[in-house]
Amino acid sequence: MTRGTGRGGNPAAPRSVDVARLAGVSQKTVSRVFNDEQYVSADVRRRVLEAAEELGYRRNNAARALASGRTRSIGVVTLGTALYGPASLLMGVERALRDTGYALRVVNTMEGDPAGIAGAVDSLLDQGVDGIVISEPIDEQKTDGGVALRVDVPVLVLGAPSPVGAPTVLTAGDGADLMARIATEHLLSLGHVTVHHLAGPQRWYAARDRLDGWRTTLAAHGRAVPAVVEGDWSAASGYAAGRLLASDAAVTAVFAANDDMAIGLIRALTEAGRRVPEDVSVVGFDDIPVAAYVTPPLTTVPQPFDAVAQEGLKRLVHAIENPHADPLPASDPPVDLLVRSSTAPPPNRTTPARGERSAATNSPGADTGATGPQANGGPSTPH
């Protein structure tokens, strides 16, 4: 197909009418395809997308913004940190937005920032975003009396209660308590009398949810609930906790709120002569890339960052583009337990008790493995 030329003899940018002509459809149909509207058959959608790709057609989002009154942009408020959980969730949001036709605008907040989430949201509203994602916020009520802010665009909150009011508030990624229950159940199923917990900083909603899941599971089984040791997400804090826990011979199982702390914990236990898993079993949380390759390979709960982001962004975009429609229903992302070599029955137990079960999976660097959500009756459902 021969394209026209613009000034200076350069090829003119293809237009939607060119796509329509090549695909053999109307220009209105092209618009429906790129606006992701209903009542377009799969065959027609395929022809339009193939024609657009062949021509190198790109939607003019600026023109669409003028016509629709929207900027075709979504703002994200995220905590400015290199920690694996928040960083991975932000990457998941970025990946999920690529196919929506929306631009991404990110504002980072910092712990102790007086403006906090409210300042970040105000900044995004000044930029005219069509919707806002608040990713894994910390609890600001302990320092500034809470966030009293109302916005007039849909809001998606990941991993926490909403700190703002809005016409539509959606939540996703709030299954950390379930994942913590699965980790704790695994250790109890191996025969451990109780499970100690190395918690994250309690200003974080994610840390609180994991602590609640651990405590709820022990209470449900009628087990003693040991005193909590709190870290700061770092391996160094896990190491310090490990030095404390290693001195207690009654400690045979520890659930750590993230993998970094679990790795530091294992180092301290090993230096103190407490073998993992022969003397003490350890479960982490996140499944960071190195977890399968430490010694011993770490049993952990992976977070479904991409699944949470894709599900949440799908619902947020629907709310933006269909302001008078009911919100899309939420679904539960998968929950898995990767059983590697850092967990085993306690020293006085060599096999699981009757009625307990184990499963195997092949995982890089893992000796054994299992997935555990269904074993505990929990639904499959992001640090």
C-alpha positions in Angstrom: 0.0 0.0 0.0 1.4 3.4 -1.0 1.3 6.1 1.8 0.9 9.8 1.2 3.7 12.2 1.8 3.9 15.1 4.2 5.9 18.3 4.0 9.5 17.8 2.6 8.5 14.5 0.9 8.5 12.6 4.2 5.9 9.8 4.5 2.7 11.0 6.2 1.8 9.3 9.5 -0.9 6.7 8.9 -4.3 7.7 10.1 -7.2 5.6 11.4 -8.9 5.9 8.0 -5.9 4.2 6.5 -6.2 1.4 9.0 -9.9 1.1 8.2 -9.3 0.9 4.5 -6.6 -1.8 4.8 -8.7 -3.9 7.3 -11.9 -3.5 5.2 -13.9 -2.0 8.0 -15.4 1.4 8.9 -13.4 4.1 10.7 -15.9 3.8 13.6 -15.0 0.1 13.9 -11.3 1.0 14.1 -12.2 3.5 16.9 -14.2 0.8 18.7 -11.2 -1.7 18.6 -8.7 0.8 20.0 -11.2 2.0 22.7 -11.6 -1.7 23.6 -15.3 -1.4 23.2 -17.7 -4.4 23.2 -19.6 -5.8 20.1 -16.5 -6.2 18.0 -15.8 -9.8 16.8 -12.5 -11.4 17.4 -11.9 -11.7 13.7 -12.5 -8.0 13.1 -10.4 -7.0 16.0 -7.5 -9.1 14.7 -7.8 -7.6 11.2 -7.7 -4.1 12.6 -4.7 -4.7 14.9 -2.8 -6.4 12.1 -3.5 -3.5 9.7 -2.4 -1.0 12.3 0.8 -2.9 12.9 1.5 -3.2 9.2 1.0 0.6 8.7 2.8 1.6 11.9 -0.3 3.3 13.1 -0.2 4.8 16.6 -3.2 6.3 18.4 -3.1 10.0 18.9 -3.6 10.0 22.7 -3.4 13.8 22.9 -6.3 14.2 20.5 -8.3 11.5 22.3 -7.7 13.4 25.6 -9.1 16.6 24.1 -12.2 14.7 22.8 -12.8 12.7 26.0 -11.8 15.1 28.7 -9.3 12.6 30.0 -5.5 12.7 29.9 -5.1 8.9 29.4 -2.7 8.8 32.3 -2.7 6.9 35.7 -0.7 8.1 38.7 1.1 5.8 41.1 2.0 6.6 44.7 4.7 4.3 45.9 7.1 4.2 48.8 10.6 5.3 47.7 12.5 2.1 48.5 14.7 -0.5 46.9 13.0 -3.3 49.0 12.0 -6.2 46.9 8.3 -6.2 47.6 7.4 -2.6 46.8 9.8 -2.4 43.9 8.5 -5.7 42.3 4.9 -4.5 42.7 5.7 -1.2 41.0 7.3 -3.1 38.1 4.1 -5.3 37.9 2.0 -2.1 37.6 4.3 -0.8 34.9 4.0 -4.0 32.9 0.2 -4.1 33.4 -0.2 -0.6 32.1 1.7 -1.2 28.8 -1.3 -2.7 27.1 -3.9 -0.2 28.4 -3.0 2.8 26.3 -2.5 4.8 29.5 0.7 6.7 30.5 2.2 6.1 33.9 3.2 8.9 36.3 5.0 7.9 39.5 5.4 9.9 42.7 7.6 8.4 45.4 7.0 9.0 49.1 9.5 8.5 51.9 9.0 7.3 55.5 8.8 10.4 57.7 7.9 12.7 54.8 5.4 15.3 56.3 3.5 15.5 53.0 3.3 11.7 52.7 0.6 10.1 50.6 -1.6 13.3 50.7 1.2 15.4 49.1 1.8 12.7 46.4 -1.9 12.4 45.6 -2.2 16.2 45.3 0.8 16.3 42.9 -0.8 13.7 40.7 -4.2 15.4 40.7 -2.4 18.6 39.6 -1.1 16.7 36.6 -4.7 15.7 35.7 -4.4 11.9 36.0 -7.6 9.9 35.3 -7.0 7.4 38.2 -4.6 6.8 41.0 -2.8 3.6 42.3 -1.6 3.7 45.9 0.9 0.9 46.3 1.6 -0.7 49.7 1.4 2.4 51.8 2.6 2.5 55.4 0.4 3.7 58.2 0.8 7.5 58.5 -1.6 7.9 61.4 1.1 7.2 63.9 2.9 10.5 63.0 0.6 12.9 61.3 -3.0 12.1 62.4 -3.9 10.3 59.2 -4.6 11.2 55.7 -7.8 13.3 55.3 -8.1 13.6 51.5 -10.9 13.2 49.0 -10.2 12.9 45.3 -12.6 12.9 42.4 -11.0 10.1 40.3 -11.1 6.3 40.9 -8.4 4.9 43.2 -6.8 1.5 43.4 -5.1 0.6 46.7 -2.7 -2.3 46.8 -2.0 -4.1 50.0 -3.7 -1.8 52.5 -6.9 0.0 53.6 -7.6 3.1 51.5 -6.0 6.3 53.0 -8.2 8.5 50.8 -11.9 8.9 49.9 -13.0 8.7 46.3 -16.1 8.0 44.2 -14.7 4.5 43.5 -12.1 2.9 45.7 -10.8 -0.5 44.7 -8.4 -2.8 46.7 -6.2 -5.6 45.6 -3.2 -7.5 47.0 -4.6 -7.8 50.5 -4.0 -11.5 51.0 -0.8 -11.4 53.1 -2.6 -12.8 56.1 -3.7 -15.8 54.1 -0.1 -16.4 52.9 1.2 -16.1 56.4 -1.4 -18.7 57.6 -0.1 -21.1 54.9 3.5 -20.6 56.0 2.6 -21.2 59.6 0.4 -24.2 58.8 3.3 -25.8 57.0 5.5 -25.6 60.0 2.8 -27.0 62.3 2.1 -29.8 59.9 5.7 -30.9 60.2 5.2 -31.5 63.9 6.5 -28.3 65.5 4.8 -27.5 68.8 4.6 -23.8 67.9 6.1 -21.3 65.5 8.1 -18.1 66.3 7.7 -15.0 64.2 10.3 -12.6 62.9 8.0 -9.7 62.0 8.5 -6.7 59.8 8.2 -3.1 61.1 4.7 -2.7 62.3 4.1 0.7 60.7 3.8 -1.3 57.4 0.4 -2.8 56.7 2.1 -5.7 55.0 4.0 -6.6 58.2 0.8 -6.4 60.3 -1.1 -8.7 58.0 1.6 -11.3 58.1 1.8 -11.1 61.9 -2.0 -11.4 62.1 -2.0 -14.5 59.9 0.7 -16.1 62.0 -1.1 -15.4 65.3 -4.5 -16.4 64.0 -3.2 -19.8 62.8 -1.5 -20.6 66.2 -4.7 -19.6 68.0 -6.8 -21.8 65.8 -4.6 -24.8 66.6 -4.6 -24.0 70.3 -0.8 -23.4 70.3 1.2 -21.0 72.4 1.9 -17.7 70.8 5.5 -16.7 71.4 6.7 -13.2 71.8 7.3 -11.4 68.5 10.7 -10.3 67.4 10.5 -7.3 65.1 13.0 -6.5 62.4 13.2 -3.8 59.7 13.1 -6.0 56.6 16.9 -6.2 56.3 19.1 -9.2 56.5 21.1 -7.4 59.3 17.9 -7.3 61.4 17.3 -10.9 60.7 20.8 -11.7 61.9 20.3 -9.8 65.1 17.0 -11.7 65.7 18.7 -15.0 65.0 21.3 -14.3 67.7 18.5 -13.8 70.1 16.4 -16.8 69.1 19.4 -19.2 68.9 19.9 -18.9 72.6 16.4 -20.4 73.2 16.5 -24.2 72.9 12.7 -24.3 72.7 12.8 -22.5 69.3 12.4 -25.1 66.5 10.5 -23.2 63.8 10.5 -19.5 62.7 8.3 -17.8 60.1 10.1 -14.6 58.9 8.1 -11.8 57.3 10.5 -11.6 54.3 13.3 -13.6 52.8 16.0 -11.1 53.5 15.4 -11.3 57.3 15.1 -15.1 56.9 18.5 -15.3 55.3 20.1 -13.2 58.1 18.3 -15.4 60.6 19.7 -18.6 59.2 23.3 -17.2 59.2 23.0 -16.3 62.9 21.5 -19.7 63.8 24.3 -21.5 61.9 27.0 -19.5 63.6 25.4 -20.4 67.0 25.5 -24.1 66.2 21.8 -24.4 65.5 21.4 -26.4 62.2 18.8 -25.5 59.6 16.5 -27.4 59.2 17.7 -30.2 61.5 17.4 -28.1 64.7 15.4 -25.1 63.5 13.1 -24.8 60.4 12.8 -21.4 58.7 10.1 -20.1 56.3 10.5 -16.8 54.4 8.2 -14.6 52.4 8.5 -13.1 48.9 10.7 -15.7 47.0 13.4 -13.3 46.1 15.6 -14.5 43.2 18.4 -15.7 45.5 16.1 -17.6 47.9 16.5 -20.9 45.9 20.3 -20.7 46.0 21.2 -19.9 49.6 22.3 -22.7 52.0 19.9 -24.3 52.6 17.5 -23.3 49.8 14.8 -21.3 51.5 11.2 -22.5 51.9 9.1 -19.3 51.2 5.8 -17.9 50.1 6.1 -16.1 46.7 4.0 -13.0 46.1 2.0 -12.9 42.9 3.0 -9.3 42.0 2.1 -9.4 38.3 -1.2 -11.1 38.9 -2.2 -8.5 41.5 -1.2 -5.6 39.3 -2.9 -6.9 36.2 -6.2 -7.7 38.1 -6.1 -4.3 39.9 -5.3 -2.2 36.8 -8.0 -4.0 34.8 -10.6 -3.0 37.4 -9.2 0.6 37.7 -9.3 1.2 33.9 -12.8 -0.2 33.8 -13.9 2.3 36.5 -12.2 5.2 34.7 -13.8 4.4 31.3 -17.2 3.3 32.7 -17.9 5.7 35.6 -21.6 4.8 35.9 -21.1 1.0 35.7 -20.8 -1.4 38.6 -17.1 -2.2 39.4 -15.7 -5.3 38.0 -15.7 -8.1 40.7 -12.4 -8.9 42.4 -10.7 -12.3 42.1 -8.2 -14.0 44.3 -4.6 -14.2 43.0 -2.8 -17.5 43.5 -1.1 -18.4 46.8 1.7 -20.9 46.8 4.2 -22.3 49.2 7.6 -23.2 47.8 8.9 -26.0 50.0 12.7 -26.2 49.7 15.3 -27.4 52.2 15.0 -25.0 55.1 12.1 -26.8 56.8 11.8 -30.3 58.3 10.2 -32.0 61.3 11.6 -30.9 64.7 14.5 -32.7 66.2 12.3 -35.2 68.1 10.2 -36.0 65.0 11.4 -37.7 61.8 8.2 -38.1 60.0 4.9 -36.1 59.7 2.2 -37.1 62.1 -0.7 -39.2 60.8 -3.0 -37.1 58.6 -0.2 -34.7 57.6 1.1 -34.6 54.1 3.9 -33.3 52.0 4.3 -32.6 48.3 7.2 -32.1 45.9 8.0 -29.7 43.2 11.0 -29.0 41.1 12.4 -25.5 41.8 15.8 -24.0 40.9 18.2 -24.9 43.7 15.5 -26.7 45.7 15.8 -30.2 47.1 12.0 -30.6 47.7 9.0 -28.5 47.1 5.3 -28.2 47.5 2.4 -25.8 46.9 0.2 -25.4 49.9 -2.9 -23.1 49.5 -5.5 -25.8 48.9 -4.2 -28.0 51.7 -5.4 -25.4 54.2 -8.7 -24.7 52.7 -7.7 -21.2 51.7 -8.5 -19.7 48.3 -5.8 -19.1 45.8 -5.0 -15.2 46.1 1.5 -8.8 47.2 6.3 -7.6 49.8 
